[in-house]
Amino acid sequence: MPSRVVARLRCPVCQDPLAEVVTGGSRALRCPRRHSFDIARQGYVNLLTGRAPHSGDTAEMVSARADFLSAGHYDVISAALADAADTALAADTALAADTALAAADPTAPGAHPLVVDAGAGTGRHLAAVLAAVPAAVGLALDISKPALRRAARAHPRVTAALADTWQRLPLADASTALLLNVFAPRNGAEFRRVLAPGGRLLVVTPAADHLTELVAALGLLRVDPAKADRVAASLTGHFTEESTTVHRQELTLSGPEVATLVGMGPSAWHTDPAGLAARVETLGEPVRVTVAVRLGTYRLQGASPGDPA
């Protein structure tokens, strides 16, 4: 695993630093107190302790998401995140200096800004951000093993770790330059702890008209009208919002693509496949669908835009 990322990880049991060890044919991360965490042959490290309260997205949901995203249907979200990430890292003097140093000397210790995607899924959005910021390294956190198997291969500079983002994150204090949170739970207190003073949190949530053409026709879960208020409440006391932008794109989908879209999201837990297929067939083709999301950029509460990291 890349030492530039491992150096910022912490043991989820005792919070001591971790280092990679190789025993026989197996690899693991281990702390000085000998708490050990296996690195799976698929490339991700398991940093969970105890029994997880849930297992996250299923293999079928992850496969559907990978198919839908690889077709480019949500590239509007990836592009918005990449632009916001580039702007955020350049806005802080210390982070911009780190980025420049890493570009000039890739071996410089601590120079590479760390981008953490909390609830990374397949890692596609994180990969887009890393492509836009060549000096950065990335950490994909998710509770779903099928998702992490894909995230570990999403980009050469991505490290993937199994972790419950509702719990303490396996990261050192102030270790993270940029946090991504895309359609995922928000742990405001932990996000604050791990984010560097000059860092930014980028939060993507569905706008009111996201997938609106499908909601009534297919009986999907509706966007909570109080979604923006709930996002604000989850970050109150920890973060200050700098800006919000709304990004929209109209998709033209086939029936099978509509089924894939439903199968990758939260409605998959509540939808009967046979009933869904029948309802999708009544839509005809092509199906026009609106993608509409809000992207909020946040800084630590009490930190000024130019505070050093």
C-alpha positions in Angstrom: 0.0 0.0 0.0 1.3 3.5 -0.7 3.3 4.8 2.2 2.0 8.3 1.6 -1.5 7.1 2.6 -0.5 4.5 5.2 1.4 7.2 7.1 -1.9 9.0 7.7 -3.9 6.0 8.8 -4.4 5.1 12.5 -5.2 1.9 14.2 -9.0 1.7 14.9 -8.4 0.1 18.2 -5.7 2.2 19.9 -5.2 5.1 17.4 -1.4 4.4 17.0 0.2 4.7 13.6 0.1 1.7 11.2 2.8 0.2 9.0 2.6 -2.5 6.4 4.0 -6.0 7.3 4.4 -9.1 5.2 4.2 -12.5 6.8 4.6 -15.5 4.5 2.3 -14.7 1.5 -0.1 -12.4 3.4 0.0 -8.7 3.9 -1.4 -6.6 6.7 -1.3 -3.2 8.5 0.0 -3.4 12.1 0.4 -0.9 14.9 3.2 -0.9 17.5 0.8 -2.7 19.9 0.5 -5.5 17.4 -3.2 -4.9 16.4 -3.2 -6.3 12.9 -5.5 -5.7 9.9 -5.5 -7.9 6.8 -5.0 -6.5 3.3 -7.3 -8.5 1.1 -6.0 -10.0 -2.1 -8.4 -7.6 -4.0 -6.3 -4.7 -2.6 -8.3 -3.2 0.2 -7.5 -3.3 4.0 -10.1 -4.2 6.6 -10.0 -1.6 9.3 -13.3 -2.6 11.0 -13.3 -3.7 14.6 -16.1 -5.9 16.0 -19.2 -6.7 14.1 -20.4 -4.1 11.6 -24.1 -3.0 12.1 -24.7 -3.3 8.3 -22.8 -4.5 5.3 -23.6 -1.7 2.9 -24.4 -2.1 -0.8 -24.8 -5.6 -2.1 -22.7 -7.1 -5.0 -25.7 -6.7 -7.3 -26.1 -3.0 -6.4 -22.4 -2.3 -6.8 -22.4 -4.1 -10.2 -25.3 -2.0 -11.3 -23.6 1.2 -10.2 -20.3 0.3 -11.9 -22.2 -0.4 -15.2 -24.2 2.9 -15.0 -21.2 5.1 -14.0 -18.9 3.5 -16.6 -21.4 4.6 -19.3 -20.7 8.2 -18.2 -24.3 8.9 -17.0 -23.1 10.6 -13.8 -20.0 12.2 -15.2 -21.6 15.6 -14.5 -21.1 14.8 -10.8 -17.5 13.7 -11.2 -16.7 16.8 -13.3 -18.2 19.1 -10.7 -16.3 17.4 -7.9 -13.0 17.6 -9.9 -13.4 21.3 -10.6 -14.4 22.1 -6.9 -11.4 20.0 -5.6 -8.9 21.7 -7.8 -10.3 25.1 -6.7 -10.4 24.2 -3.0 -6.8 22.9 -3.0 -5.5 25.9 -4.8 -7.4 28.3 -2.5 -5.3 27.5 0.6 -1.7 28.6 0.5 -0.3 25.7 2.4 -2.1 23.1 0.4 -1.2 24.8 -2.8 2.4 24.8 -1.7 2.2 21.1 -0.9 0.7 20.4 -4.3 3.5 22.3 -6.1 6.1 20.5 -4.0 4.7 17.1 -4.8 4.6 17.9 -8.5 8.3 19.0 -8.4 9.5 16.2 -6.0 7.1 13.1 -5.8 9.3 11.7 -3.1 8.9 14.6 -0.7 7.4 13.3 2.6 4.0 14.7 3.5 3.7 16.8 0.4 0.9 14.9 -1.3 -2.5 16.2 -0.3 -4.8 13.4 0.9 -8.3 13.2 -0.6 -10.7 11.0 1.4 -14.0 9.8 0.0 -16.3 8.8 2.9 -18.7 6.4 1.3 -16.7 6.0 -1.9 -18.7 3.2 -3.5 -16.8 2.1 -6.6 -14.4 5.0 -6.4 -15.2 6.6 -9.7 -15.7 10.1 -8.3 -12.5 9.9 -6.3 -10.6 8.8 -9.4 -11.9 11.8 -11.3 -10.7 14.1 -8.5 -7.3 12.5 -8.5 -7.0 12.8 -12.2 -7.7 16.6 -11.8 -5.1 16.9 -9.0 -2.1 14.8 -10.1 -0.1 15.5 -6.8 -2.9 14.2 -4.6 -3.3 10.7 -3.2 -6.7 9.1 -2.3 -8.4 7.0 0.3 -11.7 5.3 -0.4 -13.7 4.4 2.7 -16.8 2.2 2.5 -18.6 -0.5 4.5 -19.3 -2.6 1.4 -16.7 -5.2 0.4 -18.0 -5.5 -3.2 -17.6 -1.7 -3.6 -14.1 -1.7 -2.2 -13.0 -4.4 -4.5 -13.7 -2.0 -7.3 -12.5 1.1 -5.5 -9.1 -0.4 -5.0 -8.7 -0.6 -8.8 -10.3 2.7 -9.6 -7.1 4.7 -9.8 -3.3 4.0 -9.3 -3.3 6.5 -6.4 -6.3 5.2 -4.6 -6.0 3.2 -1.3 -9.2 1.4 -0.2 -10.2 0.6 3.4 -13.3 -1.1 4.9 -14.6 1.2 7.6 -17.9 2.3 9.1 -18.0 6.1 8.6 -20.5 6.5 11.4 -17.7 5.4 13.8 -14.3 7.0 14.4 -12.5 7.2 11.1 -9.1 5.4 10.9 -7.2 8.6 10.2 -4.9 10.9 12.1 -6.1 14.3 13.3 -5.9 17.0 10.6 -4.5 14.5 8.1 -6.9 15.2 5.2 -6.8 18.0 2.7 -10.1 17.3 1.0 -13.1 15.2 2.1 -15.7 14.0 -0.5 -19.2 12.9 0.6 -21.4 11.8 -2.3 -24.9 10.5 -1.5 -23.5 9.2 1.7 -24.0 9.6 5.5 -22.2 12.6 7.1 -20.3 12.3 10.3 -19.8 15.9 11.1 -17.6 15.5 14.2 -15.3 13.0 12.6 -15.0 15.0 9.4 -14.0 17.9 11.5 -11.4 15.9 13.4 -9.6 14.5 10.3 -9.7 17.6 8.1 -6.7 19.9 8.0 -7.4 23.6 9.0 -7.2 24.8 5.4 -9.0 21.8 4.0 -12.5 21.5 2.4 -15.4 19.2 2.6 -17.4 18.6 -0.6 -20.9 17.3 -0.1 -23.1 16.1 -3.0 -26.8 15.5 -2.3 -29.8 15.1 -4.7 -31.8 18.2 -5.6 -35.6 18.2 -5.5 -35.9 17.3 -9.1 -33.3 14.5 -9.2 -34.7 11.6 -11.2 -38.1 13.2 -11.0 -39.4 11.6 -14.1 -39.0 8.1 -12.5 -40.1 8.7 -9.0 -43.9 8.6 -9.5 -43.8 6.3 -12.5 -41.7 3.6 -10.8 -42.6 4.2 -7.2 -39.1 5.2 -6.2 -38.1 6.9 -2.9 -38.6 10.6 -3.1 -36.0 13.2 -2.2 -36.7 14.4 1.3 -38.0 18.1 1.0 -36.0 18.8 4.1 -32.8 17.3 2.7 -30.9 20.6 2.7 -31.9 21.3 6.3 -30.8 17.8 7.4 -27.4 18.2 5.7 -26.9 21.6 7.4 -28.0 20.0 10.8 -25.5 17.2 10.4 -22.6 19.7 10.0 -23.7 22.4 12.4 -21.1 23.3 14.9 -18.4 21.8 12.8 -18.4 23.4 9.4 -19.3 26.7 7.6 -20.7 26.6 4.1 -18.7 28.5 1.6 -20.8 27.9 -1.5 -23.5 25.8 -3.1 -23.8 25.0 -6.8 -26.5 23.0 -8.6 -25.6 20.7 -11.5 -28.2 19.3 -13.9 -28.1 17.1 -17.0 -30.8 15.4 -19.0 -30.1 11.7 -19.7 -31.6 9.7 -22.5 -31.8 6.1 -21.3 -32.9 2.7 -22.6 -35.3 0.6 -20.5 -32.4 -1.7 -19.2 -30.4 1.4 -18.3 -33.4 2.7 -16.2 -33.5 -0.7 -14.4 -29.8 -0.4 -13.8 -30.2 3.1 -12.4 -32.9 1.9 -10.0 -30.9 -1.2 -9.0 -27.8 0.8 -7.9 -29.6 3.2 -5.5 -31.5 3.1 -2.2 -34.8 2.2 -4.0 -33.2 -1.2 -4.8 -33.8 -2.2 -1.2 -37.6 -1.5 -1.6 -38.4 -2.5 -5.1 -39.6 -5.9 -6.4 -37.5 -6.7 -9.6 -40.5 -8.3 -11.4 -42.8 -5.3 -10.7 -40.0 -2.9 -11.6 -39.4 -4.5 -15.0 -43.2 -4.3 -15.8 -43.3 -0.6 -14.9 -40.2 0.2 -16.8 -41.6 -1.4 -19.9 -44.6 1.0 -19.8 -42.3 4.0 -20.0 -41.3 3.2 -23.6 -37.9 4.3 -25.1 -36.0 6.4 -24.9 -36.6 7.6 -21.3 -35.6 11.1 -20.5 -34.3 11.5 -16.9 -33.1 14.5 -15.1 -29.9 14.3 -13.0 -29.9 17.2 -10.5 -27.5 17.5 -7.6 -26.4 20.1 -5.1 -22.6 20.5 -4.4 -21.8 22.2 -1.2 -18.3 23.3 -0.3 -17.5 23.7 3.4 -14.6 24.8 5.5 -14.0 24.2 9.2 -16.1 26.4 11.4 -13.9 29.2 12.8 -11.3 28.8 10.0 -10.7 31.6 7.6 -10.4 30.7 3.8 -6.6 31.3 3.9 -5.8 29.4 7.1 -2.8 27.2 6.8 -3.1 23.4 6.8 
